[in-house]
Amino acid sequence: MLSAAAGLATVFFLPKPLPELSRQELVAEVRAGNVREVIIVDREMARAVSTRRGPFRVVLPPGDRSLIDELSKMGVAVKYETTPLGLI
């Protein structure tokens, strides 16, 4: 009974994953003036909020900085975050 309650709590209280956009969709949102800031998380994913589409994420190819450079040239504020390692 306790595990069923925990399962239901998980379904209702865990946040849903952000929708995933492609690189091209992100650039289109920036060009349209809908995105002003992008947060790069662990150099693997970009998170942003579009004034038209809401929050979203974009998966970054490993070691590819071209999108970050392109966004910077377009005047987007690029910030960096790392996720905590958690319990060891």
LONU-979827 format. One record per residue: residue in three letters; chain; x, y, z of N, C-alpha, C in turn. Coordinates in Angstrom, 1 decimal, always signed. Example, Ala and Ser with C-alpha at 12.3 -4.5 7.8 and 13.67 -1.06 7.14 Angstrom:
+---------+--------+--------+--------+--------+--------+--------+--------+--------+--------+--------+
! residuo ! cadena !    n_x !    n_y !    n_z !   ca_x !   ca_y !   ca_z !    c_x !    c_y !    c_z !
+---------+--------+--------+--------+--------+--------+--------+--------+--------+--------+--------+
!     ALA !      A !  +13.2 !   -5.7 !   +7.8 !  +12.3 !   -4.5 !   +7.8 !  +13.2 !   -3.3 !   +7.8 !
!     SER !      A !  +12.8 !   -2.2 !   +7.1 !  +13.7 !   -1.1 !   +7.1 !  +12.9 !   +0.0 !   +7.9 !
+---------+--------+--------+--------+--------+--------+--------+--------+--------+--------+--------+
This chain:
+---------+--------+--------+--------+--------+--------+--------+--------+--------+--------+--------+
! residuo ! cadena !    n_x !    n_y !    n_z !   ca_x !   ca_y !   ca_z !    c_x !    c_y !    c_z !
+---------+--------+--------+--------+--------+--------+--------+--------+--------+--------+--------+
!     MET !      A !   +0.8 !   -1.2 !   +0.0 !   +0.0 !   +0.0 !   +0.0 !   +0.9 !   +1.3 !   +0.0 !
!     LEU !      A !   +2.0 !   +1.2 !   +0.8 !   +2.9 !   +2.4 !   +0.8 !   +3.5 !   +2.6 !   -0.5 !
!     SER !      A !   +3.9 !   +1.5 !   -1.2 !   +4.6 !   +1.7 !   -2.5 !   +3.6 !   +2.3 !   -3.5 !
!     ALA !      A !   +2.3 !   +1.9 !   -3.5 !   +1.3 !   +2.4 !   -4.4 !   +1.2 !   +3.9 !   -4.1 !
!     ALA !      A !   +1.1 !   +4.3 !   -2.9 !   +1.0 !   +5.7 !   -2.5 !   +2.2 !   +6.5 !   -3.0 !
!     ALA !      A !   +3.4 !   +5.9 !   -2.9 !   +4.6 !   +6.6 !   -3.4 !   +4.6 !   +6.7 !   -4.9 !
!     GLY !      A !   +4.1 !   +5.7 !   -5.6 !   +4.0 !   +5.8 !   -7.0 !   +3.0 !   +6.8 !   -7.5 !
!     LEU !      A !   +1.9 !   +7.0 !   -6.8 !   +0.9 !   +8.0 !   -7.2 !   +1.5 !   +9.4 !   -6.9 !
!     ALA !      A !   +2.2 !   +9.5 !   -5.8 !   +2.8 !  +10.8 !   -5.4 !   +3.9 !  +11.2 !   -6.5 !
!     THR !      A !   +4.6 !  +10.2 !   -7.0 !   +5.6 !  +10.5 !   -8.0 !   +4.9 !  +11.0 !   -9.3 !
!     VAL !      A !   +3.9 !  +10.4 !   -9.7 !   +3.2 !  +10.8 !  -10.9 !   +2.6 !  +12.2 !  -10.8 !
!     PHE !      A !   +2.1 !  +12.6 !   -9.7 !   +1.5 !  +13.9 !   -9.5 !   +2.5 !  +15.0 !   -9.2 !
!     PHE !      A !   +3.6 !  +14.7 !   -8.5 !   +4.5 !  +15.8 !   -8.0 !   +5.8 !  +16.0 !   -8.7 !
!     LEU !      A !   +6.2 !  +15.0 !   -9.5 !   +7.5 !  +15.2 !  -10.2 !   +7.2 !  +16.1 !  -11.4 !
!     PRO !      A !   +8.1 !  +17.0 !  -11.7 !   +7.9 !  +17.9 !  -12.9 !   +8.0 !  +17.1 !  -14.2 !
!     LYS !      A !   +7.2 !  +17.5 !  -15.2 !   +7.3 !  +16.9 !  -16.5 !   +8.6 !  +17.3 !  -17.2 !
!     PRO !      A !   +9.2 !  +16.5 !  -18.0 !  +10.4 !  +16.9 !  -18.7 !  +10.1 !  +18.0 !  -19.7 !
!     LEU !      A !  +11.0 !  +18.9 !  -19.9 !  +10.8 !  +20.0 !  -20.8 !  +10.7 !  +19.5 !  -22.2 !
!     PRO !      A !   +9.9 !  +20.1 !  -23.1 !   +9.8 !  +19.8 !  -24.5 !  +11.2 !  +20.0 !  -25.1 !
!     GLU !      A !  +11.5 !  +19.1 !  -26.1 !  +12.8 !  +19.2 !  -26.7 !  +12.7 !  +19.8 !  -28.1 !
!     LEU !      A !  +13.5 !  +20.9 !  -28.4 !  +13.5 !  +21.5 !  -29.7 !  +14.8 !  +21.2 !  -30.4 !
!     SER !      A !  +14.8 !  +21.3 !  -31.7 !  +16.0 !  +21.1 !  -32.4 !  +16.8 !  +22.4 !  -32.4 !
!     ARG !      A !  +18.1 !  +22.3 !  -32.8 !  +19.0 !  +23.4 !  -32.9 !  +18.3 !  +24.5 !  -33.9 !
!     GLN !      A !  +17.8 !  +24.1 !  -35.0 !  +17.2 !  +25.0 !  -35.9 !  +16.0 !  +25.7 !  -35.3 !
!     GLU !      A !  +15.2 !  +25.0 !  -34.5 !  +14.0 !  +25.6 !  -33.9 !  +14.5 !  +26.7 !  -32.8 !
!     LEU !      A !  +15.6 !  +26.4 !  -32.1 !  +16.1 !  +27.3 !  -31.2 !  +16.6 !  +28.6 !  -31.9 !
!     VAL !      A !  +17.3 !  +28.4 !  -33.0 !  +17.8 !  +29.6 !  -33.7 !  +16.6 !  +30.4 !  -34.3 !
!     ALA !      A !  +15.6 !  +29.7 !  -34.7 !  +14.4 !  +30.4 !  -35.2 !  +13.7 !  +31.2 !  -34.1 !
!     GLU !      A !  +13.7 !  +30.6 !  -32.9 !  +13.1 !  +31.4 !  -31.8 !  +13.9 !  +32.6 !  -31.5 !
!     VAL !      A !  +15.2 !  +32.5 !  -31.5 !  +16.1 !  +33.6 !  -31.2 !  +15.9 !  +34.7 !  -32.3 !
!     ARG !      A !  +15.9 !  +34.3 !  -33.6 !  +15.8 !  +35.3 !  -34.7 !  +14.4 !  +36.0 !  -34.6 !
!     ALA !      A !  +13.4 !  +35.3 !  -34.1 !  +12.1 !  +35.9 !  -34.0 !  +12.0 !  +36.8 !  -32.7 !
!     GLY !      A !  +13.0 !  +36.8 !  -31.9 !  +13.0 !  +37.7 !  -30.7 !  +12.3 !  +37.1 !  -29.5 !
!     ASN !      A !  +12.1 !  +35.8 !  -29.6 !  +11.4 !  +35.1 !  -28.5 !  +12.3 !  +34.6 !  -27.4 !
!     VAL !      A !  +13.6 !  +34.5 !  -27.6 !  +14.5 !  +33.9 !  -26.6 !  +15.7 !  +35.0 !  -26.5 !
!     ARG !      A !  +15.9 !  +35.3 !  -25.2 !  +17.0 !  +36.3 !  -24.9 !  +18.1 !  +35.7 !  -24.1 !
!     GLU !      A !  +17.8 !  +34.5 !  -23.5 !  +18.8 !  +33.9 !  -22.6 !  +18.8 !  +32.4 !  -22.7 !
!     VAL !      A !  +20.0 !  +31.8 !  -22.7 !  +20.1 !  +30.3 !  -22.8 !  +21.0 !  +29.9 !  -21.7 !
!     ILE !      A !  +20.6 !  +28.8 !  -21.0 !  +21.5 !  +28.3 !  -19.9 !  +22.0 !  +26.9 !  -20.4 !
!     ILE !      A !  +23.3 !  +26.8 !  -20.5 !  +24.0 !  +25.6 !  -20.9 !  +24.2 !  +24.8 !  -19.6 !
!     VAL !      A !  +23.7 !  +23.6 !  -19.6 !  +23.8 !  +22.7 !  -18.4 !  +24.7 !  +21.6 !  -18.7 !
!     ASP !      A !  +25.8 !  +21.6 !  -17.9 !  +26.9 !  +20.5 !  -18.1 !  +27.4 !  +20.4 !  -19.5 !
!     ARG !      A !  +27.3 !  +21.4 !  -20.3 !  +27.8 !  +21.4 !  -21.7 !  +27.1 !  +20.3 !  -22.5 !
!     GLU !      A !  +26.0 !  +19.8 !  -22.0 !  +25.3 !  +18.7 !  -22.7 !  +23.9 !  +19.2 !  -23.2 !
!     MET !      A !  +23.3 !  +20.2 !  -22.6 !  +22.0 !  +20.6 !  -22.9 !  +21.8 !  +22.1 !  -22.7 !
!     ALA !      A !  +21.0 !  +22.7 !  -23.5 !  +20.7 !  +24.1 !  -23.4 !  +19.2 !  +24.2 !  -22.9 !
!     ARG !      A !  +19.0 !  +25.0 !  -22.0 !  +17.6 !  +25.3 !  -21.5 !  +17.3 !  +26.8 !  -21.8 !
!     ALA !      A !  +16.1 !  +27.0 !  -22.2 !  +15.7 !  +28.4 !  -22.5 !  +14.2 !  +28.5 !  -22.3 !
!     VAL !      A !  +13.7 !  +29.8 !  -22.3 !  +12.3 !  +30.0 !  -22.3 !  +11.9 !  +30.9 !  -23.4 !
!     SER !      A !  +11.0 !  +30.5 !  -24.2 !  +10.5 !  +31.3 !  -25.4 !   +9.3 !  +32.0 !  -24.9 !
!     THR !      A !   +9.2 !  +33.3 !  -25.4 !   +7.9 !  +34.0 !  -25.0 !   +6.7 !  +33.5 !  -25.8 !
!     ARG !      A !   +7.0 !  +32.7 !  -26.8 !   +5.9 !  +32.1 !  -27.6 !   +5.6 !  +30.7 !  -27.2 !
!     ARG !      A !   +6.7 !  +29.9 !  -27.0 !   +6.5 !  +28.4 !  -26.7 !   +6.7 !  +28.0 !  -25.3 !
!     GLY !      A !   +7.2 !  +28.9 !  -24.4 !   +7.4 !  +28.5 !  -23.0 !   +8.8 !  +27.9 !  -22.9 !
!     PRO !      A !   +9.0 !  +27.2 !  -21.7 !  +10.3 !  +26.6 !  -21.5 !  +10.6 !  +25.4 !  -22.4 !
!     PHE !      A !  +11.8 !  +25.2 !  -22.7 !  +12.2 !  +24.0 !  -23.6 !  +13.7 !  +23.7 !  -23.4 !
!     ARG !      A !  +14.1 !  +22.6 !  -24.0 !  +15.6 !  +22.2 !  -23.9 !  +16.0 !  +21.8 !  -25.3 !
!     VAL !      A !  +17.3 !  +21.9 !  -25.5 !  +18.0 !  +21.4 !  -26.8 !  +19.2 !  +20.6 !  -26.4 !
!     VAL !      A !  +19.3 !  +19.4 !  -26.9 !  +20.5 !  +18.6 !  -26.6 !  +21.6 !  +19.0 !  -27.5 !
!     LEU !      A !  +22.8 !  +19.2 !  -26.8 !  +24.0 !  +19.7 !  -27.5 !  +24.9 !  +18.5 !  -27.9 !
!     PRO !      A !  +25.4 !  +18.5 !  -29.1 !  +26.4 !  +17.4 !  -29.5 !  +27.6 !  +17.6 !  -28.6 !
!     PRO !      A !  +28.2 !  +16.4 !  -28.2 !  +29.4 !  +16.5 !  -27.4 !  +30.5 !  +17.3 !  -28.1 !
!     GLY !      A !  +31.1 !  +18.2 !  -27.3 !  +32.3 !  +19.0 !  -27.8 !  +32.0 !  +20.0 !  -28.9 !
!     ASP !      A !  +30.7 !  +20.2 !  -29.3 !  +30.4 !  +21.2 !  -30.3 !  +30.0 !  +22.5 !  -29.7 !
!     ARG !      A !  +30.9 !  +23.5 !  -29.9 !  +30.6 !  +24.8 !  -29.3 !  +30.0 !  +25.8 !  -30.4 !
!     SER !      A !  +29.7 !  +25.3 !  -31.6 !  +29.3 !  +26.2 !  -32.6 !  +27.9 !  +26.8 !  -32.3 !
!     LEU !      A !  +27.0 !  +26.1 !  -31.7 !  +25.7 !  +26.7 !  -31.4 !  +25.9 !  +27.8 !  -30.3 !
!     ILE !      A !  +26.7 !  +27.5 !  -29.3 !  +26.9 !  +28.5 !  -28.3 !  +27.5 !  +29.8 !  -28.9 !
!     ASP !      A !  +28.5 !  +29.6 !  -29.8 !  +29.1 !  +30.8 !  -30.4 !  +28.1 !  +31.5 !  -31.3 !
!     GLU !      A !  +27.3 !  +30.8 !  -32.0 !  +26.2 !  +31.4 !  -32.9 !  +25.2 !  +32.2 !  -32.0 !
!     LEU !      A !  +24.8 !  +31.6 !  -30.9 !  +23.9 !  +32.3 !  -30.0 !  +24.5 !  +33.6 !  -29.5 !
!     SER !      A !  +25.8 !  +33.5 !  -29.1 !  +26.5 !  +34.7 !  -28.5 !  +26.5 !  +35.8 !  -29.6 !
!     LYS !      A !  +26.8 !  +35.4 !  -30.8 !  +26.9 !  +36.4 !  -31.9 !  +25.5 !  +37.1 !  -32.2 !
!     MET !      A !  +24.5 !  +36.3 !  -31.9 !  +23.1 !  +36.8 !  -32.1 !  +22.6 !  +37.7 !  -30.9 !
!     GLY !      A !  +23.5 !  +37.9 !  -29.9 !  +23.1 !  +38.7 !  -28.8 !  +22.4 !  +38.0 !  -27.7 !
!     VAL !      A !  +22.4 !  +36.7 !  -27.7 !  +21.7 !  +35.9 !  -26.6 !  +22.7 !  +35.9 !  -25.4 !
!     ALA !      A !  +22.1 !  +36.1 !  -24.2 !  +22.9 !  +35.9 !  -23.0 !  +23.1 !  +34.4 !  -22.8 !
!     VAL !      A !  +24.3 !  +33.9 !  -22.7 !  +24.6 !  +32.5 !  -22.5 !  +25.2 !  +32.4 !  -21.1 !
!     LYS !      A !  +24.5 !  +31.6 !  -20.3 !  +25.0 !  +31.3 !  -18.9 !  +25.3 !  +29.8 !  -18.8 !
!     TYR !      A !  +26.1 !  +29.4 !  -17.8 !  +26.4 !  +28.0 !  -17.6 !  +26.1 !  +27.6 !  -16.2 !
!     GLU !      A !  +25.6 !  +26.3 !  -16.2 !  +25.3 !  +25.7 !  -14.9 !  +25.8 !  +24.2 !  -14.9 !
!     THR !      A !  +26.1 !  +23.7 !  -13.7 !  +26.4 !  +22.3 !  -13.6 !  +25.5 !  +21.7 !  -12.6 !
!     THR !      A !  +25.1 !  +20.5 !  -12.8 !  +24.2 !  +19.8 !  -11.9 !  +25.0 !  +19.2 !  -10.8 !
!     PRO !      A !  +24.5 !  +19.2 !   -9.6 !  +25.2 !  +18.6 !   -8.4 !  +25.3 !  +17.1 !   -8.6 !
!     LEU !      A !  +26.4 !  +16.6 !   -8.1 !  +26.7 !  +15.2 !   -8.3 !  +25.7 !  +14.3 !   -7.5 !
!     GLY !      A !  +25.1 !  +14.8 !   -6.4 !  +24.2 !  +14.0 !   -5.6 !  +25.0 !  +13.2 !   -4.6 !
!     LEU !      A !  +24.3 !  +12.2 !   -4.1 !  +24.9 !  +11.3 !   -3.0 !  +25.9 !  +10.4 !   -3.6 !
!     ILE !      A !  +27.0 !  +10.2 !   -2.9 !  +28.0 !   +9.2 !   -3.4 !  +28.1 !   +8.0 !   -2.5 !
+---------+--------+--------+--------+--------+--------+--------+--------+--------+--------+--------+
